[in-house]
């Protein structure tokens, strides 16, 4: 049985992933690195709303960013997130 700390961290990760907007952000970032303005355009949201969601995703190490001048470009934190998303899609698709 995993330690309580591990169980709590995993539950928090799944809690953050339980929001449809955040799933849409993960889906977009699984295709390519994007800035907030591009994500906002793709999702039909304000930049502020996207930034808020990205802050939550970053807090769980699901996304990361790099700066190029004044623009921050976001991507998935690592391959594990991409795999988790792909497995979730396969699971739902098989139902």
Backbone as JSON Lines, residues from 0, in Angstrom:
{"i":0,"aa":"X","n":[0.85,-1.18,0.0],"ca":[0.0,0.0,0.0],"c":[0.89,1.24,0.0]}
{"i":1,"aa":"X","n":[0.6,2.2,-0.88],"ca":[1.41,3.43,-0.9],"c":[1.26,4.22,0.4]}
{"i":2,"aa":"X","n":[2.29,4.98,0.73],"ca":[2.26,5.82,1.93],"c":[1.18,6.88,1.79]}
{"i":3,"aa":"X","n":[0.67,7.35,2.93],"ca":[-0.39,8.36,2.95],"c":[0.0,9.61,2.16]}
{"i":4,"aa":"X","n":[1.25,10.03,2.28],"ca":[1.71,11.22,1.56],"c":[1.58,11.03,0.05]}
{"i":5,"aa":"X","n":[1.94,9.84,-0.43],"ca":[1.83,9.54,-1.85],"c":[0.37,9.5,-2.29]}
{"i":6,"aa":"X","n":[-0.47,8.9,-1.49],"ca":[-1.9,8.82,-1.8],"c":[-2.51,10.22,-1.86]}
{"i":7,"aa":"X","n":[-2.16,11.06,-0.91],"ca":[-2.69,12.43,-0.89],"c":[-2.2,13.24,-2.09]}
{"i":8,"aa":"X","n":[-0.94,13.09,-2.46],"ca":[-0.4,13.81,-3.61],"c":[-1.07,13.35,-4.9]}
{"i":9,"aa":"X","n":[-1.31,12.07,-5.04],"ca":[-1.98,11.55,-6.23],"c":[-3.44,12.02,-6.29]}
{"i":10,"aa":"X","n":[-4.11,12.02,-5.15],"ca":[-5.5,12.5,-5.1],"c":[-5.56,13.97,-5.5]}
{"i":11,"aa":"X","n":[-4.6,14.76,-5.07],"ca":[-4.56,16.18,-5.43],"c":[-4.32,16.36,-6.93]}
{"i":12,"aa":"X","n":[-3.46,15.54,-7.49],"ca":[-3.23,15.59,-8.94],"c":[-4.51,15.3,-9.7]}
{"i":13,"aa":"X","n":[-5.22,14.25,-9.3],"ca":[-6.47,13.92,-9.97],"c":[-7.55,14.98,-9.72]}
{"i":14,"aa":"X","n":[-7.52,15.63,-8.57],"ca":[-8.47,16.71,-8.3],"c":[-8.25,17.86,-9.28]}
{"i":15,"aa":"X","n":[-7.0,18.22,-9.47],"ca":[-6.69,19.31,-10.4],"c":[-7.08,18.91,-11.83]}
{"i":16,"aa":"X","n":[-6.91,17.66,-12.18],"ca":[-7.27,17.19,-13.52],"c":[-8.77,17.0,-13.71]}
{"i":17,"aa":"X","n":[-9.56,17.16,-12.67],"ca":[-10.99,16.89,-12.76],"c":[-11.79,18.02,-13.4]}
{"i":18,"aa":"X","n":[-11.14,19.1,-13.78],"ca":[-11.83,20.25,-14.37],"c":[-11.76,20.18,-15.9]}
{"i":19,"aa":"X","n":[-12.9,20.32,-16.6],"ca":[-12.89,20.24,-18.07],"c":[-11.98,21.27,-18.74]}
{"i":20,"aa":"X","n":[-11.93,22.48,-18.21],"ca":[-11.06,23.5,-18.81],"c":[-9.6,23.09,-18.71]}
{"i":21,"aa":"X","n":[-9.21,22.58,-17.56],"ca":[-7.82,22.14,-17.4],"c":[-7.51,20.96,-18.3]}
{"i":22,"aa":"X","n":[-8.47,20.07,-18.51],"ca":[-8.26,18.94,-19.43],"c":[-8.07,19.47,-20.85]}
{"i":23,"aa":"X","n":[-8.84,20.48,-21.23],"ca":[-8.69,21.07,-22.56],"c":[-7.3,21.71,-22.72]}
{"i":24,"aa":"X","n":[-6.82,22.34,-21.65],"ca":[-5.47,22.91,-21.69],"c":[-4.43,21.81,-21.86]}
{"i":25,"aa":"X","n":[-4.57,20.73,-21.1],"ca":[-3.65,19.59,-21.23],"c":[-3.71,19.04,-22.65]}
{"i":26,"aa":"X","n":[-4.91,18.93,-23.21],"ca":[-5.05,18.42,-24.58],"c":[-4.31,19.31,-25.57]}
{"i":27,"aa":"X","n":[-4.48,20.62,-25.44],"ca":[-3.8,21.55,-26.35],"c":[-2.29,21.46,-26.19]}
{"i":28,"aa":"X","n":[-1.83,21.41,-24.95],"ca":[-0.39,21.36,-24.7],"c":[0.22,20.01,-25.06]}
{"i":29,"aa":"X","n":[-0.6,18.98,-25.16],"ca":[-0.07,17.68,-25.58],"c":[0.28,17.7,-27.06]}
{"i":30,"aa":"X","n":[-0.24,18.69,-27.78],"ca":[0.06,18.83,-29.22],"c":[1.28,19.71,-29.46]}
{"i":31,"aa":"X","n":[1.38,20.81,-28.68],"ca":[2.49,21.74,-28.88],"c":[2.59,22.74,-27.74]}
{"i":32,"aa":"X","n":[3.73,23.35,-27.64],"ca":[3.98,24.42,-26.68],"c":[3.19,25.65,-27.12]}
{"i":33,"aa":"X","n":[2.53,26.32,-26.16],"ca":[1.69,27.47,-26.48],"c":[1.84,28.57,-25.43]}
{"i":34,"aa":"X","n":[1.6,29.81,-25.85],"ca":[1.57,30.91,-24.9],"c":[0.14,31.1,-24.41]}
{"i":35,"aa":"X","n":[-0.04,31.91,-23.38],"ca":[-1.36,32.14,-22.79],"c":[-2.32,32.69,-23.83]}
{"i":36,"aa":"X","n":[-1.87,33.62,-24.65],"ca":[-2.78,34.23,-25.64],"c":[-3.25,33.19,-26.66]}
{"i":37,"aa":"X","n":[-2.38,32.28,-27.07],"ca":[-2.79,31.22,-28.0],"c":[-3.77,30.25,-27.34]}
{"i":38,"aa":"X","n":[-3.49,29.88,-26.09],"ca":[-4.41,29.0,-25.37],"c":[-5.78,29.66,-25.2]}
{"i":39,"aa":"X","n":[-5.78,30.94,-24.87],"ca":[-7.04,31.66,-24.69],"c":[-7.85,31.65,-25.98]}
{"i":40,"aa":"X","n":[-7.17,31.86,-27.09],"ca":[-7.84,31.87,-28.39],"c":[-8.41,30.49,-28.72]}
{"i":41,"aa":"X","n":[-7.62,29.46,-28.54],"ca":[-8.04,28.08,-28.82],"c":[-9.25,27.69,-27.96]}
{"i":42,"aa":"X","n":[-9.2,28.06,-26.68],"ca":[-10.23,27.64,-25.73],"c":[-11.42,28.59,-25.65]}
{"i":43,"aa":"X","n":[-11.3,29.76,-26.25],"ca":[-12.37,30.74,-26.18],"c":[-12.53,31.33,-24.79]}
{"i":44,"aa":"X","n":[-11.41,31.54,-24.11],"ca":[-11.4,32.09,-22.75],"c":[-10.56,33.36,-22.73]}
{"i":45,"aa":"X","n":[-10.63,34.07,-21.62],"ca":[-9.77,35.23,-21.44],"c":[-8.37,34.77,-21.04]}
{"i":46,"aa":"X","n":[-7.4,35.61,-21.28],"ca":[-6.04,35.3,-20.85],"c":[-5.95,35.13,-19.35]}
{"i":47,"aa":"X","n":[-6.73,35.92,-18.62],"ca":[-6.74,35.83,-17.17],"c":[-7.26,34.47,-16.7]}
{"i":48,"aa":"X","n":[-8.32,33.99,-17.34],"ca":[-8.89,32.68,-16.96],"c":[-7.9,31.56,-17.25]}
{"i":49,"aa":"X","n":[-7.22,31.65,-18.39],"ca":[-6.23,30.63,-18.75],"c":[-5.06,30.69,-17.77]}
{"i":50,"aa":"X","n":[-4.59,31.87,-17.44],"ca":[-3.48,32.01,-16.5],"c":[-3.82,31.4,-15.15]}
{"i":51,"aa":"X","n":[-5.04,31.61,-14.69],"ca":[-5.46,31.03,-13.41],"c":[-5.39,29.5,-13.46]}
{"i":52,"aa":"X","n":[-5.88,28.92,-14.53],"ca":[-5.86,27.46,-14.67],"c":[-4.43,26.94,-14.78]}
{"i":53,"aa":"X","n":[-3.6,27.66,-15.52],"ca":[-2.2,27.25,-15.66],"c":[-1.47,27.3,-14.32]}
{"i":54,"aa":"X","n":[-1.81,28.26,-13.49],"ca":[-1.19,28.34,-12.17],"c":[-1.49,27.08,-11.36]}
{"i":55,"aa":"X","n":[-2.73,26.6,-11.43],"ca":[-3.09,25.38,-10.72],"c":[-2.37,24.16,-11.31]}
{"i":56,"aa":"X","n":[-2.29,24.1,-12.62],"ca":[-1.59,22.99,-13.26],"c":[-0.09,23.01,-12.94]}
{"i":57,"aa":"X","n":[0.5,24.19,-12.94],"ca":[1.92,24.32,-12.58],"c":[2.16,23.91,-11.14]}
{"i":58,"aa":"X","n":[1.22,24.25,-10.27],"ca":[1.35,23.91,-8.85],"c":[1.43,22.42,-8.6]}
{"i":59,"aa":"X","n":[0.84,21.65,-9.5],"ca":[0.91,20.18,-9.39],"c":[1.97,19.58,-10.31]}
{"i":60,"aa":"X","n":[2.82,20.45,-10.88],"ca":[3.88,20.04,-11.8],"c":[3.33,19.28,-13.01]}
{"i":61,"aa":"X","n":[2.16,19.72,-13.49],"ca":[1.58,19.14,-14.69],"c":[2.0,19.93,-15.93]}
{"i":62,"aa":"X","n":[2.29,21.2,-15.74],"ca":[2.79,22.04,-16.83],"c":[4.03,22.79,-16.34]}
{"i":63,"aa":"X","n":[4.76,23.32,-17.3],"ca":[5.93,24.16,-17.02],"c":[5.95,25.25,-18.06]}
{"i":64,"aa":"X","n":[6.8,26.24,-17.86],"ca":[6.9,27.3,-18.84],"c":[8.34,27.74,-19.0]}
{"i":65,"aa":"X","n":[8.56,28.39,-20.13],"ca":[9.86,29.02,-20.39],"c":[9.57,30.42,-20.92]}
{"i":66,"aa":"X","n":[10.41,31.34,-20.6],"ca":[10.24,32.73,-21.05],"c":[11.07,33.0,-22.28]}
{"i":67,"aa":"X","n":[10.46,33.72,-23.18],"ca":[11.17,34.23,-24.35],"c":[10.8,35.71,-24.42]}
{"i":68,"aa":"X","n":[11.67,36.55,-23.9],"ca":[11.34,37.97,-23.77],"c":[10.24,38.12,-22.72]}
{"i":69,"aa":"X","n":[9.15,38.77,-23.11],"ca":[8.03,38.97,-22.18],"c":[6.98,37.87,-22.27]}
{"i":70,"aa":"X","n":[7.15,36.94,-23.2],"ca":[6.15,35.9,-23.42],"c":[6.57,34.6,-22.75]}
{"i":71,"aa":"X","n":[5.61,33.98,-22.04],"ca":[5.84,32.68,-21.42],"c":[5.18,31.61,-22.29]}
{"i":72,"aa":"X","n":[5.94,30.6,-22.64],"ca":[5.44,29.48,-23.43],"c":[5.28,28.27,-22.52]}
{"i":73,"aa":"X","n":[4.1,27.68,-22.55],"ca":[3.76,26.57,-21.68],"c":[3.82,25.25,-22.42]}
{"i":74,"aa":"X","n":[4.17,24.21,-21.68],"ca":[4.19,22.85,-22.2],"c":[3.87,21.91,-21.05]}
{"i":75,"aa":"X","n":[3.65,20.64,-21.38],"ca":[3.45,19.65,-20.33],"c":[4.77,19.47,-19.59]}
{"i":76,"aa":"X","n":[4.68,19.19,-18.31],"ca":[5.89,19.13,-17.49],"c":[6.84,18.02,-17.94]}
{"i":77,"aa":"X","n":[6.29,16.86,-18.27],"ca":[7.13,15.77,-18.74],"c":[6.29,14.73,-19.48]}
{"i":78,"aa":"X","n":[6.94,13.7,-19.93],"ca":[6.27,12.65,-20.71],"c":[5.22,11.91,-19.89]}
{"i":79,"aa":"X","n":[5.38,11.85,-18.57],"ca":[4.4,11.16,-17.73],"c":[3.01,11.8,-17.87]}
{"i":80,"aa":"X","n":[2.96,13.11,-17.97],"ca":[1.69,13.81,-18.08],"c":[1.05,13.49,-19.42]}
{"i":81,"aa":"X","n":[1.85,13.48,-20.46],"ca":[1.35,13.12,-21.79],"c":[0.8,11.69,-21.79]}
{"i":82,"aa":"X","n":[1.53,10.78,-21.16],"ca":[1.09,9.38,-21.07],"c":[-0.19,9.24,-20.26]}
{"i":83,"aa":"X","n":[-0.26,9.95,-19.14],"ca":[-1.46,9.91,-18.29],"c":[-2.67,10.4,-19.06]}
{"i":84,"aa":"X","n":[-2.51,11.5,-19.8],"ca":[-3.6,12.04,-20.61],"c":[-4.02,11.04,-21.7]}
{"i":85,"aa":"X","n":[-3.05,10.48,-22.4],"ca":[-3.34,9.52,-23.48],"c":[-4.04,8.28,-22.93]}
{"i":86,"aa":"X","n":[-3.6,7.78,-21.78],"ca":[-4.25,6.61,-21.17],"c":[-5.68,6.93,-20.75]}
{"i":87,"aa":"X","n":[-5.89,8.13,-20.21],"ca":[-7.24,8.55,-19.84],"c":[-8.16,8.6,-21.05]}
{"i":88,"aa":"X","n":[-7.66,9.13,-22.15],"ca":[-8.44,9.19,-23.39],"c":[-8.78,7.77,-23.86]}
{"i":89,"aa":"X","n":[-7.79,6.87,-23.85],"ca":[-8.04,5.48,-24.26],"c":[-9.08,4.83,-23.37]}
{"i":90,"aa":"X","n":[-8.98,5.06,-22.07],"ca":[-9.92,4.46,-21.12],"c":[-11.35,4.93,-21.42]}
{"i":91,"aa":"X","n":[-11.53,6.21,-21.6],"ca":[-12.87,6.76,-21.87],"c":[-13.38,6.3,-23.23]}
{"i":92,"aa":"X","n":[-12.49,6.25,-24.21],"ca":[-12.86,5.86,-25.57],"c":[-13.32,4.4,-25.66]}
{"i":93,"aa":"X","n":[-12.81,3.55,-24.78],"ca":[-13.15,2.12,-24.81],"c":[-14.47,1.79,-24.11]}
{"i":94,"aa":"X","n":[-15.06,2.75,-23.47],"ca":[-16.3,2.48,-22.73],"c":[-17.48,2.36,-23.65]}
